[in-house]
Amino acid sequence: MQKWEYLTAPLLVHNTKLILDNFGEDGWELVAIVPGLNPENLVAYFKRPKAD
């Protein structure tokens, strides 16, 4: 059975692509983006297969 690890990270709206590309390079898959505490903040949720 596949096991997963998860990560949450803040996203800056003016630099979103670079931030997402960096996480993707590290093997993280974006699952969702939700609003943060104010309109300029977003929170990204990622997952990737857990190493055995």
The first five atom37 places (N, CA, C, CB, O) and aatype in JSON, in Angstrom:
{
  "aatype": [12, 5, 11, 17, 6, 18, 10, 16, 0, 14, 10, 10, 19, 8, 2, 16, 11, 10, 9, 10, 3, 2, 13, 7, 6, 3, 7, 17, 6, 10, 19, 0, 9, 19, 14, 7, 10, 2, 14, 6, 2, 10, 19, 0, 18, 13, 11, 1, 14, 11, 0, 3],
  "atom_mask": [
    [1, 1, 1, 1, 1],
    [1, 1, 1, 1, 1],
    [1, 1, 1, 1, 1],
    [1, 1, 1, 1, 1],
    [1, 1, 1, 1, 1],
    [1, 1, 1, 1, 1],
    [1, 1, 1, 1, 1],
    [1, 1, 1, 1, 1],
    [1, 1, 1, 1, 1],
    [1, 1, 1, 1, 1],
    [1, 1, 1, 1, 1],
    [1, 1, 1, 1, 1],
    [1, 1, 1, 1, 1],
    [1, 1, 1, 1, 1],
    [1, 1, 1, 1, 1],
    [1, 1, 1, 1, 1],
    [1, 1, 1, 1, 1],
    [1, 1, 1, 1, 1],
    [1, 1, 1, 1, 1],
    [1, 1, 1, 1, 1],
    [1, 1, 1, 1, 1],
    [1, 1, 1, 1, 1],
    [1, 1, 1, 1, 1],
    [1, 1, 1, 0, 1],
    [1, 1, 1, 1, 1],
    [1, 1, 1, 1, 1],
    [1, 1, 1, 0, 1],
    [1, 1, 1, 1, 1],
    [1, 1, 1, 1, 1],
    [1, 1, 1, 1, 1],
    [1, 1, 1, 1, 1],
    [1, 1, 1, 1, 1],
    [1, 1, 1, 1, 1],
    [1, 1, 1, 1, 1],
    [1, 1, 1, 1, 1],
    [1, 1, 1, 0, 1],
    [1, 1, 1, 1, 1],
    [1, 1, 1, 1, 1],
    [1, 1, 1, 1, 1],
    [1, 1, 1, 1, 1],
    [1, 1, 1, 1, 1],
    [1, 1, 1, 1, 1],
    [1, 1, 1, 1, 1],
    [1, 1, 1, 1, 1],
    [1, 1, 1, 1, 1],
    [1, 1, 1, 1, 1],
    [1, 1, 1, 1, 1],
    [1, 1, 1, 1, 1],
    [1, 1, 1, 1, 1],
    [1, 1, 1, 1, 1],
    [1, 1, 1, 1, 1],
    [1, 1, 1, 1, 1]
  ],
  "atom_positions": [
    [[0.84, -1.17, 0.0], [0.0, 0.0, 0.0], [0.89, 1.25, 0.0], [-0.96, -0.01, 1.22], [1.86, 1.33, 0.75]],
    [[0.54, 2.21, -0.85], [1.31, 3.45, -0.95], [1.14, 4.29, 0.31], [0.88, 4.26, -2.19], [0.02, 4.45, 0.8]],
    [[2.24, 4.82, 0.83], [2.2, 5.75, 1.96], [2.6, 7.12, 1.47], [3.14, 5.27, 3.12], [3.42, 7.25, 0.56]],
    [[2.03, 8.16, 2.06], [2.24, 9.53, 1.62], [2.77, 10.38, 2.76], [0.94, 10.12, 1.08], [2.53, 10.11, 3.93]],
    [[3.51, 11.43, 2.38], [3.84, 12.48, 3.33], [3.24, 13.76, 2.79], [5.4, 12.61, 3.53], [3.03, 13.91, 1.59]],
    [[2.95, 14.69, 3.69], [2.23, 15.9, 3.32], [2.98, 17.14, 3.77], [0.83, 15.89, 3.93], [3.79, 17.11, 4.7]],
    [[2.69, 18.25, 3.07], [3.34, 19.52, 3.36], [2.34, 20.63, 3.14], [4.61, 19.72, 2.48], [1.59, 20.6, 2.16]],
    [[2.31, 21.61, 4.02], [1.57, 22.85, 3.78], [2.59, 23.97, 3.69], [0.5, 23.12, 4.91], [3.58, 23.99, 4.41]],
    [[2.32, 24.91, 2.79], [3.26, 26.01, 2.6], [2.52, 27.27, 2.2], [4.32, 25.64, 1.53], [1.55, 27.2, 1.43]],
    [[2.95, 28.42, 2.71], [2.34, 29.68, 2.27], [2.78, 30.0, 0.85], [2.71, 30.84, 3.22], [3.9, 29.69, 0.45]],
    [[1.89, 30.63, 0.09], [2.22, 31.08, -1.27], [2.08, 32.59, -1.33], [1.3, 30.4, -2.33], [1.1, 33.15, -0.84]],
    [[3.05, 33.24, -1.92], [2.95, 34.68, -2.16], [2.32, 34.87, -3.54], [4.35, 35.38, -2.07], [2.81, 34.31, -4.52]],
    [[1.27, 35.65, -3.63], [0.53, 35.76, -4.88], [1.37, 36.35, -6.01], [-0.7, 36.6, -4.68], [1.08, 36.09, -7.18]],
    [[2.39, 37.11, -5.71], [3.21, 37.7, -6.76], [4.32, 36.76, -7.24], [3.82, 38.99, -6.27], [5.02, 37.08, -8.2]],
    [[4.48, 35.59, -6.6], [5.58, 34.69, -6.96], [5.13, 33.23, -6.99], [6.74, 34.85, -5.98], [5.94, 32.32, -6.77]],
    [[3.85, 33.01, -7.26], [3.27, 31.67, -7.16], [3.94, 30.64, -8.05], [1.81, 31.73, -7.48], [4.25, 29.54, -7.59]],
    [[4.17, 30.95, -9.32], [4.73, 29.97, -10.25], [6.1, 29.48, -9.79], [4.84, 30.57, -11.65], [6.36, 28.28, -9.81]],
    [[6.96, 30.38, -9.4], [8.3, 29.99, -8.95], [8.24, 29.09, -7.72], [9.14, 31.24, -8.65], [8.96, 28.09, -7.64]],
    [[7.38, 29.44, -6.77], [7.25, 28.63, -5.56], [6.75, 27.23, -5.91], [6.28, 29.31, -4.56], [7.31, 26.24, -5.44]],
    [[5.7, 27.13, -6.73], [5.14, 25.83, -7.11], [6.15, 25.02, -7.91], [3.86, 26.02, -7.92], [6.27, 23.81, -7.71]],
    [[6.87, 25.65, -8.82], [7.89, 24.94, -9.6], [8.97, 24.35, -8.68], [8.54, 25.89, -10.63], [9.42, 23.23, -8.9]],
    [[9.38, 25.1, -7.67], [10.4, 24.61, -6.74], [9.92, 23.38, -5.97], [10.8, 25.71, -5.75], [10.67, 22.42, -5.81]],
    [[8.69, 23.41, -5.49], [8.16, 22.24, -4.79], [8.03, 21.05, -5.75], [6.8, 22.56, -4.15], [8.31, 19.91, -5.37]],
    [[7.61, 21.3, -6.97], [7.5, 20.23, -7.96], [8.84, 19.59, -8.26], [0.0, 0.0, 0.0], [8.92, 18.38, -8.44]],
    [[9.89, 20.38, -8.31], [11.24, 19.85, -8.53], [11.67, 18.91, -7.39], [12.25, 21.0, -8.66], [12.47, 17.99, -7.6]],
    [[11.13, 19.14, -6.21], [11.45, 18.29, -5.06], [10.51, 17.09, -4.93], [11.4, 19.11, -3.78], [10.57, 16.36, -3.94]],
    [[9.65, 16.89, -5.94], [8.78, 15.72, -5.94], [7.42, 15.92, -5.31], [0.0, 0.0, 0.0], [6.65, 14.96, -5.19]],
    [[7.09, 17.14, -4.89], [5.8, 17.41, -4.27], [4.74, 17.63, -5.33], [5.88, 18.62, -3.34], [4.98, 18.33, -6.32]],
    [[3.57, 17.04, -5.14], [2.42, 17.22, -6.02], [1.42, 18.14, -5.33], [1.76, 15.85, -6.39], [1.05, 17.91, -4.18]],
    [[0.99, 19.19, -6.04], [0.02, 20.12, -5.48], [-1.34, 19.44, -5.38], [-0.07, 21.4, -6.33], [-1.82, 18.85, -6.35]],
    [[-1.95, 19.51, -4.21], [-3.27, 18.91, -3.98], [-4.35, 19.99, -3.96], [-3.28, 18.11, -2.66], [-5.42, 19.81, -4.55]],
    [[-4.08, 21.1, -3.28], [-5.08, 22.17, -3.18], [-4.41, 23.47, -2.78], [-6.17, 21.8, -2.15], [-3.34, 23.49, -2.19]],
    [[-5.09, 24.57, -3.13], [-4.7, 25.9, -2.67], [-5.94, 26.5, -2.03], [-4.15, 26.81, -3.85], [-7.02, 26.51, -2.63]],
    [[-5.79, 27.01, -0.81], [-6.91, 27.61, -0.09], [-6.52, 29.01, 0.37], [-7.33, 26.73, 1.12], [-5.34, 29.3, 0.51]],
    [[-7.52, 29.87, 0.6], [-7.22, 31.22, 1.08], [-6.56, 31.18, 2.46], [-8.49, 32.06, 1.14], [-6.86, 30.32, 3.29]],
    [[-5.67, 32.13, 2.67], [-5.03, 32.28, 3.98], [-5.83, 33.23, 4.85], [0.0, 0.0, 0.0], [-7.03, 33.42, 4.64]],
    [[-5.16, 33.82, 5.82], [-5.84, 34.71, 6.76], [-6.25, 36.04, 6.14], [-4.96, 34.97, 7.94], [-7.18, 36.69, 6.62]],
    [[-5.57, 36.45, 5.07], [-5.97, 37.67, 4.37], [-5.91, 37.41, 2.86], [-5.05, 38.89, 4.76], [-5.32, 36.41, 2.44]],
    [[-6.49, 38.27, 2.06], [-6.59, 38.01, 0.61], [-5.26, 37.87, -0.13], [-7.36, 39.11, -0.03], [-5.22, 37.27, -1.2]],
    [[-4.19, 38.4, 0.43], [-2.89, 38.31, -0.23], [-2.14, 37.04, 0.11], [-2.06, 39.5, 0.13], [-1.08, 36.78, -0.45]],
    [[-2.67, 36.24, 1.02], [-2.02, 35.0, 1.43], [-2.82, 33.79, 0.94], [-1.86, 34.94, 2.96], [-4.04, 33.75, 1.05]],
    [[-2.1, 32.83, 0.41], [-2.68, 31.55, 0.03], [-1.9, 30.46, 0.73], [-2.67, 31.35, -1.53], [-0.73, 30.65, 1.07]],
    [[-2.53, 29.33, 0.96], [-1.85, 28.18, 1.56], [-1.97, 27.02, 0.59], [-2.45, 27.82, 2.96], [-3.07, 26.69, 0.14]],
    [[-0.84, 26.4, 0.27], [-0.81, 25.27, -0.65], [-0.62, 23.98, 0.14], [0.31, 25.43, -1.7], [0.14, 23.93, 1.11]],
    [[-1.33, 22.95, -0.29], [-1.2, 21.62, 0.29], [-0.58, 20.69, -0.74], [-2.59, 21.07, 0.78], [-1.05, 20.63, -1.88]],
    [[0.46, 19.98, -0.35], [1.19, 19.09, -1.24], [1.25, 17.69, -0.67], [2.6, 19.62, -1.49], [1.07, 17.48, 0.53]],
    [[1.5, 16.72, -1.55], [1.78, 15.34, -1.1], [2.83, 14.74, -2.02], [0.47, 14.46, -1.1], [3.01, 15.18, -3.16]],
    [[3.53, 13.73, -1.51], [4.46, 12.95, -2.32], [4.59, 11.57, -1.68], [5.86, 13.67, -2.45], [4.39, 11.41, -0.47]],
    [[4.93, 10.58, -2.48], [5.11, 9.23, -1.92], [6.18, 9.24, -0.83], [5.48, 8.21, -3.02], [7.22, 9.88, -0.97]],
    [[5.9, 8.55, 0.23], [6.83, 8.46, 1.35], [7.89, 7.4, 1.03], [6.08, 8.12, 2.67], [7.58, 6.31, 0.57]],
    [[9.13, 7.76, 1.29], [10.22, 6.8, 1.08], [10.14, 5.73, 2.16], [11.62, 7.52, 1.11], [9.86, 6.02, 3.33]],
    [[10.39, 4.49, 1.76], [10.33, 3.38, 2.74], [11.57, 3.31, 3.58], [10.15, 2.06, 2.03], [11.68, 2.43, 4.44]]
  ]
}
